[in-house]
């Protein structure tokens, strides 16, 4: 009877346990239970499904085999401590899933006690917290990253504040902020206090206190501009002076702008800067005084000043003591546009323009120009190239002087000296023939007794006087060529016909002396010049060559066409001219020892030199054998 009764009593228990299992297996957590000594005696179906391990292989303490190796020791220690100390069990560990992946679980276990407080069982669950763990880790990293960035930003802001403070100190610039409604400062930088001579430990000064530092002459003007800007909500900029308690005056430059917010029609604040520009003002004053001194010097100087652009055209010219006329007339012109000696001295100008093109400095370049009144003036100029900080050429700046008086004085002195030399030479060279004429006339007066004898004496005197007249005429001709500078008879000259004409003229003369004259002149060479003067120069060279070539010798007159120039060359087989005398033979009345016994005036090569100089040609004398004389003429393009 009793046994069937027990079966009937166990049925509700079995049904309750079955319901408990179904309820447990419907939970998302992994559920377990353990005996009072900590050995697990139950694992829900979720455990076996998750781990892929049968419940029988998890019972007891073997469930720890599916934990991550790094978590087993700590988990066992916490679980045994909880069992021993009979308190709730709370731990986090990683459980191996059936695919081998470990995921984090939060496990909580509580003791189930009887009516006397004894532990009859342990019941617990394991909740998958992997996603929460990852989220927590991400949040932790984000928090650390944020804290790092905040720290970096704080450090950067502090560094920037230090840089700003240093920049304000170096530039003598202070900053401020003013509340528009209260007209009170809400911020003043350290440099602001420094500029105004204020003590920051005494608190922020009022706007009225700052106004009291303004120079009395600037206060009203500064107040009016500031208040007008504040009332209209506009930016403003001011220059004024402040006076410190010790009497020091500072020049201040202030800039301010309004700050608006979304809820107000007008500005709520003004922010701005104040800059101590005292040193700049002092430098500007010193510069103005320096400029005035320089202007005083330049206006009292004998030179005038000029500046050209990169194309070498004048962009500014001072007008003091300037002989070339109004400076405005020369703006946009070049130096060469004003010169009168471009054709006379092309090589000088070519070298000068080459120096300008490579931006070389130049000193004391001299040229001839026409003054505002039409007279001829002589100019000396010096210049220095200008470059910007990047090295780009900007032009030239320099000075110029009027040398006309000095040049003419020099020319006059040279002419007087030359006249003295010529006079001495004339006195020396003409004294003998004049004396000879006088002696002959005296003898004729004393000894001639017949008309025929008087006529013979007169003829001799006339011949001597004719020679003197020829000499004087030659001297006047040379002087005219050297000093007239007239080129009205210049034109294109065909050199070949000129050379042949000289050859035809002197062929018979050379033949009479027993000298061979050979002339060769190819057609085509053309130069710019005076044909008669060039003919006279070539005649003098050939005449000298024939005169000094001994009988049986040879004279060659040839025309050589080279690149850019034509050379007229006269070669003889005479005694030649020593190198030490080659420059002297072009002087008037000079006669070398070898020519003392040869008839002549000593003016032929002087005439040639004068003609060549007028044409800007080159004249060269070199050794042969004999003598070689050359006239180098640039071709006419």
ZAMARGU-4260 file (C-alpha; in steps of 0.2 Angstrom, whole numbers, plus 5000, padded with zeros to 4 digits):
<rodrens>
0) 5000/5000/5000 | 5014/5012/5004 | 5023/5010/4988 | 5009/5016/4977 | 5007/5030/4988
5) 5025/5036/4986 | 5023/5035/4967 | 5008/5046/4968 | 5018/5058/4979 | 5032/5059/4967
10) 5022/5063/4951 | 5020/5082/4955 | 5038/5083/4959 | 5043/5075/4942 | 5031/5086/4933
15) 5038/5101/4942 | 5055/5096/4937 | 5050/5094/4919 | 5042/5111/4919 | 5058/5118/4926
20) 5069/5110/4913 | 5058/5116/4899 | 5059/5134/4906 | 5078/5133/4908 | 5080/5127/4891
25) 5070/5141/4884 | 5082/5154/4892 | 5096/5162/4881 | 5108/5159/4895 | 5118/5144/4898
30) 5111/5137/4915 | 5120/5125/4927 | 5118/5119/4945 | 5131/5111/4957 | 5131/5101/4973
35) 5135/5110/4989 | 5154/5105/4987 | 5155/5114/4970 | 5154/5099/4958 | 5142/5103/4944
40) 5128/5091/4942 | 5118/5099/4928 | 5121/5108/4912 | 5107/5115/4901 | 5104/5109/4883
45) 5111/5127/4878 | 5128/5122/4886 | 5129/5106/4875 | 5123/5115/4860 | 5135/5129/4862
50) 5151/5119/4867 | 5147/5103/4857 | 5151/5093/4872 | 5140/5081/4880 | 5133/5085/4897
55) 5141/5069/4905 | 5158/5076/4899 | 5155/5093/4908 | 5149/5087/4925 | 5159/5088/4941
60) 5174/5100/4937 | 5177/5095/4919 | 5167/5110/4913 | 5183/5120/4915 | 5191/5111/4900
65) 5180/5121/4888 | 5186/5138/4896 | 5200/5148/4889 | 5217/5142/4896 | 5221/5159/4902
70) 5205/5160/4912 | 5205/5142/4920 | 5216/5146/4935 | 5207/5162/4940 | 5190/5155/4938
75) 5194/5139/4948 | 5200/5151/4962 | 5185/5162/4962 | 5173/5147/4962 | 5182/5137/4976
80) 5182/5153/4986 | 5164/5156/4984 | 5160/5138/4989 | 5171/5139/5004 | 5165/5155/5010
85) 5147/5151/5005 | 5143/5167/4995 | 5137/5171/4978 | 5148/5168/4963 | 5152/5181/4950
90) 5165/5179/4937 | 5169/5183/4918 | 5178/5170/4907 | 5179/5164/4890 | 5170/5148/4884
95) 5175/5138/4868 | 5161/5137/4856 | 5159/5121/4846 | 5168/5129/4831 | 5183/5133/4842
100) 5180/5152/4844 | 5180/5158/4862 | 5167/5171/4868 | 5165/5180/4884 | 5152/5175/4897
105) 5147/5183/4913 | 5143/5169/4925 | 5133/5171/4941 | 5130/5158/4954 | 5119/5158/4970
110) 5118/5146/4984 | 5101/5138/4987 | 5098/5136/5006 | 5086/5125/5016 | 5076/5132/5030
115) 5090/5130/5042 | 5102/5140/5031 | 5112/5126/5024 | 5117/5125/5006 | 5107/5111/4997
120) 5112/5116/4979 | 5120/5130/4968 | 5111/5137/4954 | 5119/5148/4941 | 5119/5155/4923
125) 5131/5161/4910 | 5127/5176/4899 | 5136/5179/4883 | 5144/5197/4885 | 5156/5196/4870
130) 5147/5210/4861 | 5145/5220/4876 | 5164/5217/4880 | 5169/5223/4863 | 5158/5238/4865
135) 5165/5241/4882 | 5183/5239/4875 | 5179/5251/4860 | 5172/5263/4872 | 5187/5262/4883
140) 5199/5264/4868 | 5188/5279/4863 | 5188/5286/4880 | 5207/5284/4881 | 5209/5291/4863
145) 5198/5306/4868 | 5208/5309/4884 | 5224/5308/4874 | 5217/5321/4861 | 5210/5332/4875
150) 5227/5331/4883 | 5236/5335/4866 | 5224/5349/4862 | 5226/5356/4880 | 5245/5355/4877
155) 5243/5363/4860 | 5232/5377/4867 | 5244/5380/4881 | 5258/5380/4868 | 5248/5392/4857
160) 5244/5403/4871 | 5263/5404/4875 | 5267/5407/4857 | 5254/5420/4856 | 5260/5428/4872
165) 5278/5428/4865 | 5272/5435/4848 | 5263/5449/4857 | 5278/5453/4867 | 5290/5453/4852
170) 5278/5463/4841 | 5272/5474/4856 | 5254/5469/4853 | 5241/5467/4866 | 5223/5460/4864
175) 5207/5465/4873 | 5188/5461/4873 | 5175/5474/4878 | 5157/5471/4883 | 5146/5483/4873
180) 5132/5485/4885 | 5142/5488/4900 | 5157/5496/4892 | 5168/5486/4903 | 5183/5475/4898
185) 5180/5456/4900 | 5198/5452/4894 | 5215/5460/4893 | 5231/5451/4888 | 5247/5452/4898
190) 5255/5463/4884 | 5240/5475/4885 | 5244/5478/4904 | 5263/5480/4899 | 5259/5493/4885
195) 5248/5503/4896 | 5259/5502/4911 | 5246/5493/4922 | 5247/5481/4936 | 5237/5465/4932
200) 5237/5461/4951 | 5226/5476/4954 | 5212/5469/4944 | 5205/5474/4927 | 5204/5493/4924
205) 5189/5501/4918 | 5187/5509/4901 | 5187/5526/4909 | 5204/5522/4917 | 5211/5518/4900
210) 5204/5534/4893 | 5214/5544/4906 | 5230/5537/4898 | 5226/5544/4881 | 5236/5560/4876
215) 5225/5575/4879 | 5226/5580/4861 | 5220/5563/4855 | 5206/5559/4868 | 5191/5568/4860
220) 5195/5561/4842 | 5198/5543/4849 | 5182/5543/4859 | 5172/5550/4844 | 5178/5536/4832
225) 5176/5522/4845 | 5158/5527/4851 | 5152/5529/4833 | 5159/5512/4828 | 5151/5504/4844
230) 5134/5512/4840 | 5134/5507/4822 | 5142/5489/4825 | 5156/5492/4813 | 5175/5489/4814
235) 5187/5503/4817 | 5205/5507/4817 | 5214/5521/4826 | 5231/5529/4829 | 5233/5539/4845
240) 5246/5542/4859 | 5246/5537/4877 | 5255/5545/4892 | 5262/5534/4906 | 5263/5540/4924
245) 5282/5543/4922 | 5279/5554/4907 | 5284/5542/4893 | 5274/5545/4877 | 5269/5529/4867
250) 5261/5529/4849 | 5247/5516/4848 | 5239/5508/4833 | 5222/5499/4838 | 5211/5488/4827
255) 5194/5482/4833 | 5179/5472/4826 | 5162/5468/4833 | 5156/5451/4839 | 5138/5446/4836
260) 5127/5432/4842 | 5111/5424/4834 | 5099/5432/4847 | 5105/5450/4845 | 5103/5463/4832
265) 5119/5473/4837 | 5136/5467/4843 | 5138/5460/4860 | 5156/5462/4862 | 5171/5470/4853
270) 5188/5462/4852 | 5204/5470/4846 | 5222/5473/4847 | 5233/5487/4852 | 5251/5488/4845
275) 5265/5499/4852 | 5272/5507/4836 | 5283/5520/4845 | 5299/5513/4838 | 5291/5513/4820
280) 5285/5531/4822 | 5303/5536/4828 | 5311/5527/4813 | 5298/5535/4801 | 5303/5552/4809
285) 5322/5548/4807 | 5319/5542/4789 | 5310/5558/4785 | 5324/5568/4792 | 5337/5558/4783
290) 5327/5560/4767 | 5327/5579/4770 | 5345/5579/4773 | 5348/5569/4757 | 5337/5580/4747
295) 5346/5595/4754 | 5363/5587/4749 | 5356/5583/4731 | 5349/5600/4728 | 5365/5608/4733
300) 5376/5596/4723 | 5383/5599/4706 | 5377/5582/4699 | 5360/5576/4695 | 5352/5560/4698
305) 5343/5547/4687 | 5335/5530/4687 | 5331/5518/4673 | 5320/5503/4671 | 5325/5486/4665
310) 5324/5492/4647 | 5337/5505/4651 | 5324/5519/4648 | 5324/5534/4660 | 5310/5533/4673
315) 5316/5547/4684 | 5328/5562/4682 | 5332/5576/4694 | 5332/5593/4687 | 5346/5602/4697
320) 5360/5609/4686 | 5355/5598/4672 | 5360/5605/4655 | 5349/5593/4645 | 5333/5602/4648
325) 5317/5597/4657 | 5318/5580/4665 | 5300/5575/4659 | 5306/5576/4641 | 5318/5562/4644
330) 5307/5550/4653 | 5305/5535/4642 | 5321/5539/4632 | 5338/5530/4633 | 5355/5537/4635
335) 5360/5533/4617 | 5344/5543/4611 | 5353/5559/4618 | 5370/5556/4612 | 5379/5564/4598
340) 5394/5553/4597 | 5386/5536/4593 | 5393/5536/4575 | 5410/5544/4580 | 5413/5531/4594
345) 5403/5516/4590 | 5415/5504/4599 | 5413/5514/4615 | 5394/5513/4615 | 5395/5495/4610
350) 5405/5491/4625 | 5394/5502/4636 | 5378/5493/4630 | 5386/5476/4632 | 5389/5480/4651
355) 5371/5486/4653 | 5364/5470/4646 | 5374/5460/4658 | 5369/5472/4673 | 5387/5477/4677
360) 5390/5493/4687 | 5399/5507/4677 | 5408/5522/4682 | 5413/5539/4673 | 5405/5534/4656
365) 5408/5550/4645 | 5398/5555/4630 | 5393/5570/4620 | 5375/5577/4619 | 5365/5592/4614
370) 5359/5604/4627 | 5342/5612/4629 | 5349/5627/4620 | 5356/5618/4606 | 5374/5619/4611
375) 5385/5604/4613 | 5389/5597/4631 | 5399/5583/4638 | 5392/5572/4651 | 5400/5559/4663
380) 5389/5547/4671 | 5390/5532/4684 | 5377/5519/4688 | 5373/5504/4699 | 5361/5490/4694
385) 5346/5487/4706 | 5339/5470/4710 | 5323/5465/4720 | 5325/5452/4734 | 5322/5438/4722
390) 5337/5444/4711 | 5326/5450/4697 | 5334/5465/4688 | 5325/5481/4690 | 5336/5494/4681
395) 5350/5506/4686 | 5352/5521/4698 | 5366/5533/4696 | 5372/5551/4695 | 5378/5562/4680
400) 5389/5577/4679 | 5391/5591/4666 | 5409/5591/4661 | 5407/5603/4647 | 5418/5617/4655
405) 5431/5605/4660 | 5432/5597/4643 | 5433/5613/4634 | 5446/5619/4646 | 5456/5604/4642
410) 5453/5605/4623 | 5459/5624/4624 | 5474/5619/4634 | 5478/5605/4622 | 5475/5616/4608
415) 5487/5629/4616 | 5500/5616/4619 | 5498/5609/4602 | 5499/5627/4595 | 5515/5630/4605
420) 5522/5613/4599 | 5517/5617/4581 | 5524/5635/4583 | 5540/5628/4589 | 5541/5616/4575
425) 5536/5629/4562 | 5549/5641/4570 | 5562/5627/4569 | 5558/5620/4552 | 5554/5636/4543
430) 5569/5646/4551 | 5581/5638/4539 | 5572/5641/4523 | 5567/5659/4528 | 5585/5662/4533
435) 5591/5654/4516 | 5579/5666/4506 | 5585/5681/4516 | 5603/5677/4513 | 5600/5674/4494
440) 5591/5691/4493 | 5605/5700/4503 | 5618/5692/4491 | 5608/5696/4476 | 5607/5714/4482
445) 5626/5715/4485 | 5633/5705/4471 | 5620/5704/4456 | 5626/5717/4443 | 5614/5712/4429
450) 5595/5709/4427 | 5598/5691/4424 | 5607/5689/4440 | 5593/5698/4449 | 5580/5687/4441
455) 5589/5671/4446 | 5590/5677/4464 | 5571/5681/4464 | 5567/5664/4457 | 5576/5655/4471
460) 5568/5666/4484 | 5550/5663/4476 | 5554/5644/4476 | 5558/5644/4494 | 5543/5655/4498
465) 5532/5642/4488 | 5539/5628/4499 | 5534/5638/4515 | 5517/5641/4508 | 5515/5623/4505
470) 5519/5619/4522 | 5507/5631/4530 | 5493/5625/4518 | 5496/5607/4524 | 5496/5613/4542
475) 5480/5622/4540 | 5472/5607/4531 | 5477/5595/4545 | 5470/5608/4558 | 5453/5609/4548
480) 5452/5590/4547 | 5455/5588/4566 | 5444/5601/4573 | 5430/5604/4561 | 5421/5587/4564
485) 5411/5591/4548 | 5404/5576/4539 | 5393/5584/4527 | 5402/5577/4512 | 5401/5559/4519
490) 5393/5546/4508 | 5395/5529/4501 | 5413/5527/4494 | 5418/5513/4482 | 5436/5508/4487
495) 5441/5498/4472 | 5440/5513/4459 | 5449/5524/4472 | 5464/5512/4474 | 5465/5510/4455
500) 5466/5529/4453 | 5480/5530/4466 | 5489/5516/4457 | 5487/5525/4440 | 5493/5541/4447
505) 5509/5535/4456 | 5513/5521/4443 | 5524/5533/4432 | 5532/5541/4448 | 5537/5525/4454
510) 5544/5519/4437 | 5554/5535/4436 | 5563/5530/4452 | 5565/5512/4447 | 5552/5506/4460
515) 5539/5493/4455 | 5521/5498/4460 | 5508/5484/4461 | 5490/5488/4464 | 5476/5476/4467
520) 5458/5480/4472 | 5443/5468/4470 | 5426/5476/4467 | 5412/5477/4480 | 5420/5485/4495
525) 5410/5500/4501 | 5412/5512/4516 | 5405/5528/4523 | 5416/5543/4522 | 5423/5558/4512
530) 5430/5551/4496 | 5442/5566/4493 | 5450/5564/4511 | 5452/5545/4509 | 5460/5548/4492
535) 5472/5560/4500 | 5476/5548/4514 | 5480/5533/4502 | 5490/5545/4491 | 5501/5550/4506
540) 5504/5532/4511 | 5509/5527/4493 | 5520/5543/4492 | 5529/5539/4508 | 5532/5521/4502
545) 5538/5526/4485 | 5549/5540/4492 | 5558/5528/4505 | 5559/5513/4494 | 5576/5512/4486
550) 5579/5509/4467 | 5574/5491/4462 | 5562/5490/4477 | 5544/5486/4477 | 5528/5494/4483
555) 5511/5485/4485 | 5494/5493/4486 | 5481/5480/4490 | 5463/5480/4495 | 5458/5466/4507
560) 5440/5461/4511 | 5439/5453/4528 | 5423/5449/4539 | 5415/5465/4544 | 5429/5476/4538
565) 5440/5481/4523 | 5459/5484/4524 | 5469/5496/4513 | 5487/5489/4515 | 5503/5498/4508
570) 5519/5487/4509 | 5536/5493/4504 | 5554/5486/4504 | 5561/5502/4511 | 5570/5504/4528
575) 5555/5503/4538 | 5550/5512/4554 | 5557/5506/4571 | 5543/5501/4583 | 5549/5515/4595
580) 5545/5528/4582 | 5528/5521/4575 | 5517/5532/4586 | 5529/5548/4584 | 5529/5547/4565
585) 5510/5553/4565 | 5515/5569/4574 | 5518/5585/4564 | 5535/5588/4557 | 5542/5572/4565
590) 5556/5565/4554 | 5566/5550/4559 | 5585/5549/4557 | 5583/5538/4541 | 5573/5552/4533
595) 5583/5567/4537 | 5590/5567/4520 | 5574/5564/4511 | 5565/5578/4504 | 5548/5581/4512
600) 5538/5592/4525 | 5536/5578/4538 | 5517/5581/4538 | 5511/5566/4527 | 5507/5554/4541
605) 5500/5568/4552 | 5488/5571/4538 | 5483/5552/4536 | 5481/5551/4555 | 5469/5566/4555
610) 5459/5559/4541 | 5458/5541/4549 | 5452/5548/4566 | 5438/5559/4557 | 5432/5543/4549
615) 5433/5532/4565 | 5444/5520/4556 | 5460/5512/4563 | 5477/5515/4557 | 5492/5503/4560
620) 5510/5503/4556 | 5520/5487/4557 | 5536/5479/4552 | 5538/5471/4534 | 5552/5468/4529
625) 5551/5487/4525 | 5535/5495/4531 | 5517/5490/4531 | 5504/5503/4534 | 5485/5498/4535
630) 5469/5508/4536 | 5455/5496/4543 | 5437/5502/4538 | 5421/5494/4544 | 5410/5488/4530
635) 5394/5498/4526 | 5380/5486/4530
</rodrens>
